[in-house]
Amino acid sequence: MERRKIEIMDTTLRDGEQTSGVSFSVSEKLTITQLLLEELHVDRVEIASARVSDGEFSAVKTIMAWAEEHGYTGRIEVLSFVDNGVSIDWMVNSGVKVQNLLTKGSMNHLTHQLKKTPEQHFAEIKQVIELAASKGISTNVYLEDWSNGMRNSPEYVCQYLDFLSQQNVKRILLPDTLGVLTPCETFKYLSDIKSKYPKLHFDFHAHNDYDLGTANVLEAVRAGIDGLHLTVNGMGERAGNAALASAVAVIKDFAPEVEINLRESSIYKVSKLVETFSGVRIPTNKPIVGENVFTQTAGIHADGDNKNNLYFNDLLPERFGRKREYALGKTSGKANIEKNLQELGLKLNDADLKKVTQRVIELGDRKETVTKEDLPYIISDVLDSSLYEEKVIVESYVLMNAMGLHPSATISVKIDGEKFEENAQGDGQFDAFMNALTKVYNKKKRRLPKLIDYAVRIAPGSSSDALCETIITWETDQKKFITRGLDSDQTVCAIKATQKMLNII
């Protein structure tokens, strides 16, 4: 049986940009548009609202120039308004070929915001649609507050849809503007509309105020919807919009009767880029794209994964360009440790593995962060073995910071038994330390990894000793990795983390 095709329209750059504090630059908007169309393979992209600002106009003009060159003009859309042709002129000047016309989908909005009759509103809409067509612009129509319109004024919604069915409109866009629909209502309202107007194309636009966005998307699909509006990372005003990653996974796994073009393996990459550009951090437990969602913590789960993948579901991380991980902490069992040791290429006998497991649990009880990279050091400490002895030791250092002088560091480092001493200045004490260390490694004709992120926080579980934790991300030609240091002094924390890095490399 041939599967029914559903269009995916991404509105991260329009509705998603209404997230509080978010404003994408021209280059960021262009880059995201390119990734959405060419990497993710979404069908359409809504990139802006007409006549908002000069910056918005510049971004749209830049994107449309690129779209013209690559044949995407029919897949890029802009929100427009019933404003006597002002939006149409804006779109003509920026090169836009598709408008998403914002109109009223409930009597409540029509009566109290516009203070007009349906007939007055429809007449103005008709004029905008005809003007757009004369300028070579096709029209989709938003029914703002449609969900409340179906609840409280269904006769008006039907009157409006009867009118639109006679107009030169390509798609009718049905938003749950305030995120108030239940899944049952979503299915009923959309089923009724699709049954009454089978030849019209309807999109569903879900908001997430009650955290029902993904559930409502699935019910819209079951009801026969033709298109869906989604945003990367669920960005949007208030609680945001239905999240693209979750919606796509749900459709692929629970609606086999429909087909979508979207490339799942690119979701995580695009998600992280939008996180960087927007500055809105992804919660660690956010489905599909959160940092922890493919991490097994409980030892019994890791054991089950070793025994025929008992704790796997269809959301395999590989689908989304990710991999499964096994956390180390107070709930870790031997299976968690074994999984991490396998990745490090290490193997322990049962007795030694039991000792290491107990040490990891003790560290977890103290709320200390344990990573895969820490395991060789834990093993060395627990087993008192020379197999994993540290080959690089920062034996001593003097850090100086005096008013009116550049901070300086003098260090003594032992590498494979050979001692090196160097001193250097820097912008801060740790920078001076790293400059001195670089001199040491230049003597060894070795290059240190690039430091790409440096974060300091109060360590989990610290008390009156006021311990802090420094987390440093390093990058070599082969990989990125993180090391941590714990001490009451911030610079000492960083030096401890750096010593771990030196032994890892």
Secondary structure, DSSP 4 states (H G I P E B T S, - for coil): -PPEE-EEEE-TTTTGGGSTT----HHHHHHHHHIIIIIS--SEEEEEETTS-HHHHHHHHHHHHHHHHHT-GGGEEEEEE-STTHHHHHHHHHT--EEEEEEE-SHHHIIIII---HHHHHHHHHHHHHHHHHTT-EEEEEEETHHHHHHH-HHHHHHHHHHHTTSS-SEEEEEETTS---HHHHHHHHHHHHHH-TTS-EEEEEB-TTS-HHHHHHHHHHTT-SEEEEBGGG--STT-B-BHHHHHHHHHHH-TTEE----GGGHHHHHHHHHHHH--PPPTT-TTTSTTTTEE-SHHHHHHHHTT-TT--S--GGGGT---EE-BSTT--HHHHHHHHHHHT----HHHHHHHHHHHHHHHHTT--B-GGGHHHHHHHHHT-GGG--SEEEEEEEEE--TTS--EEEEEEEETTEEEEEEEE-SSHHHHHHHHHHHHHHHTT--PPEEEEEEEEEPTT--TT--EEEEEEEE-SS-EEEEEEEESSHHHHHHHHHHHHHHH-
